[in-house]
């Protein structure tokens, strides 16, 4: 049953659809809701560390082949939504790199185990740590980004963020043995570069300090330029720290919690907030009757 008072709304919506300047190919067989991307994430987990996620026999050629075929089809379908005629070639390139991704993630597990006193086992890290899930998806999303599917790579990144609260842009370049501890609220921007053996804690931002305006287009910000930091090797960045702009953080530097860093930091340097707020205790008045 249709209420008459909704008819003007229906007419307005239907009339506005034709005015949209959004190019979307007509495509059947795939729900365009982003929640469907979670199947890709699940398949990635089972392909990269099947012993941790699969109940059925996993170390067989047929089991691996079936998951690769399904993942490839989903990738192609997702990429084609953005009018990419070479989707299959992009996906073939990315799937060929999955053994390399698995090797990288094995190093990331090592970094998490060595870098977290609370870690009890590699299995715990793979199954329970949100930072590891975010990095797992990022390693693959980054390949898609580099091979010409940045929009779909962003969909994968957003699926991981929804689950973990960790926002890593697929354009960010991340070295080996990367560990995000706790992770909630971490943001890593598109042009950020991170070296080897880097450890981040919750609520860290590797972000942009200033934006450039595109002069020929009012209200449009410039795109495609370097605007995020470069982090060296063996760097530790504490909880709540903000490292902003295209600056360099040297090897073996330590950024203390809640620091705001907008200038280059030399190697082997510790940065921290020196003027801490003084904490005072207020004496409470006695409760009547005591």
N, C-alpha and C positions, 0 to 999 in steps of 0.2 A: 504494500500500500504506500502511495506517495502523498505526502502532505502538500497541499497547494502552496503553503508558505515557503517551501524549499525550491519551488520551480525557478524563481529569479536567481537563486544561488547556482542551480544546475546550469541555467542558461549562461550566466556570467563565467563559470568555470569552463564550460565547453567552448565558449567563444574565445577565451583567453589561450586555450591550448594551441590553437593554430597560429597564435602570434609569437609563440616561443621561438627564439633563435638558438635552439639546442639541437645539434645533429646527433640523432640516435638511430642506428640502423634497425630495420624491422627484423626481429629475431625470435624464433620460437624455441621452446624447449628449455628455457632457463628463466627462473624467477630472478628478477633484477634486484630483489631485496638483498642488502649486503649480508644479512644473516646467513645466506647460503654459502658465503666464503668460508664459513667455519668448517665445512667438509674438507676443503683444501688444507686447512691447518691440521685437521685430524689425520689426513692421509700423509702429510709431511712428517708428522710425528712417527707414524707407523713405518714409514719407509726409512727414516733416518736412525731410529732407535727401536726397531720392532720388538726386541726382547723385553722392552719396558712397557709396551702398549698392546701387543697382540696376544690374544688367547690361543688362536689357532696356530698350527705350524707356520712359521714365518720364513725360515731359511730354505725356501724352495724357489726355483726359478719361476714357477707358475704364480706363486703368491706375490713375488716382487713384480712380475710382469703385469699382473692384474691391477695392482695399485698404481704402477707407473702409467698405464693406459688411462685409467680413470682420472688421475691427477692431470695428465696432459690434456685430456678432453675438457676438463673443467677450466684449466688455464686458458686454452684456446677460446672457449666460449666467453670467458670473462674479458679477455683482451679484445675480441671482435666487437664487443659492445662499444668500444671506443674507436670503431672504424679503422682498425689496423688490418690491412690486407695481408700482411706477412705474419699473422699471429702464429701459425704452425711453425714457421722457421724460428721465431723467437723462442717458442716453447721448447723446440728440439735443442736449441743451444743451452737453455737453462737446465733441462733435464740431464744433459750430458755432464753438467757440473755438480750434480748432487753428491757423487763420491767425495769431491773436494769440500763441499759444504759439510758433509758428515765429519771429515777430518778436522775442519775448523771447529765444529761444535764439540768434538772430543777434547780439544784444547780448552774451550770455554768451560767445560765441565771440570777440568783440572784446575783452572783458575778459581772457580767457585769453591771447590773443595779445599784448596789451599788457602783461600782468602777469607773463609768464613769459619770461625771456631765452632759455630753451631752445626755445621754440616756433618751428618753422620755417615753418608754414603753417596756414591755417584748416582745410584738409583733415586734417592731422595731428591737430589738436585734436578734430575731430568723430569721427574714426575710432579714435583711440588714447587719449584722455585719460579716465580713469575718472571724474574729477570732472564732465566734461561729460555722460557717460552718466547719472550719478546725478541731475544737475540736469534733464536731458531728461525722465526718468521722473517726477521730482518735479513738474515744471510741470504735467503731465497728472494725476498722482495728487492733487495739491492741488485741482484742479477737481472731480474725483470726490468728494473729501472734502467740499468746500464744498456740492456739489449733492445730498448725501444718501447717498453710498455710501462711508462711511469705512472699512468693513471690506475691501472689495475694493481700495480705494486703498492700504490697507496691504499687500495681496498684491503689488501692483505695486512698492511701495517695497522689500519684502523680496526680490523678484526682482532689483532693481537692487543691493541690498546684497550678495547672494550673489555677484554678478559683480565688484563694485567694492570691497567692504569699507567703503563709506560708508553710514551709517545716517541717512537724513533722514526724519523722521516726516512723513506727508502733510499733517498739520495746520499745519506750520510755514509762516509767510508770508515769502517771499523776494523782495526787490526786483530791480531791473534790474542788469545787468552783474555777475553773481555768478560768482566763480571759486574753485574748490577745487583747490589744487595738490597733487599726489601723492595725498592724500585718505585713504589707508588709516587706519582707526580713527576717522574723524570721526563724531561723533554730534550730531545736532541734534534737540532735543525738540519735542513737539507744539505747545506754546504759544510757541515762540521766534518773534521777529520780526526780520528782517534787512533793512537798508536797501539803498541803491544803491551800486554799486562797492565791495562788500565782498570781501575776499580771506582765505580760510582755508587753513592748511596742515595737514599730516597730524596725526592723533591729537588734534585739537581737540574739546572737548566743550562744547556749549551745553546745560547740563543743569539738574537740580533739586538744590537744596541740602537742603531739608527736605520731608518728606511730611506731609500732614494725615491723621489717622485719622478714619474715619467712626464717630462715637460710638455710633450705634444698631446698628452691625454689627461685632462683634468680628473682628479680623484683616483688616478691609477698609479700604483707603486711599480717601480722598476723590478724586473725579474731577471734571473739568470746570472747574478753577480755573487761573488764570495762575500758572505755576511756573517758567518759563524766561526767559532774558534777552531784552532788546530791544537790538539792535545798530543804531547809527546809520549814516549814510552815510560812505563812504570810510574804513572801518575795516579794519585789518590785524590778524589774530590769528595769532601764531606757533605753531610745532609744539609739541604737547604741552600747550598752554594749556587750563585749565579755567575757564569762565565760568559761574558757578552761581547759580541762583535768579532771581526776577523783578526783576532789576536793569537799569539802563540804562547802555549804553556810548555816550558822546557821539560826534558826528561827528569824523572825522579822528583818532580815537584809535588808538593802537598798543598791542597787548597782546603782550609779549615771550614767547618760548618758555618753556614749563614754568611759567608764572605760574598762580597760583590766585586767582581774582578773585571776591569775594563781595559787593562794595560797588559803588555807582555810580561810574563813571569819567567825569569831565568831558570835554568836547570838547577836541581838540588836546592830549591828555595821553598820555604814554607810560608804560606800566606794565611793570615788569620785576622779576626776582628780584635783589635787591641783595646778599644774602649768599651768593655763589657758593661752592661747596665748593672749598677750595684744593687744587690738584693738585700732588703732589710726585713726583719721580722717584727711584726706588730704585736705588742702585748695585748692579749684579749682581756676584757673586763671579766671578773668572776661572775658566774651565773648565780642569780639570787637563789637562796635556799641551800647553797652548799656551805 
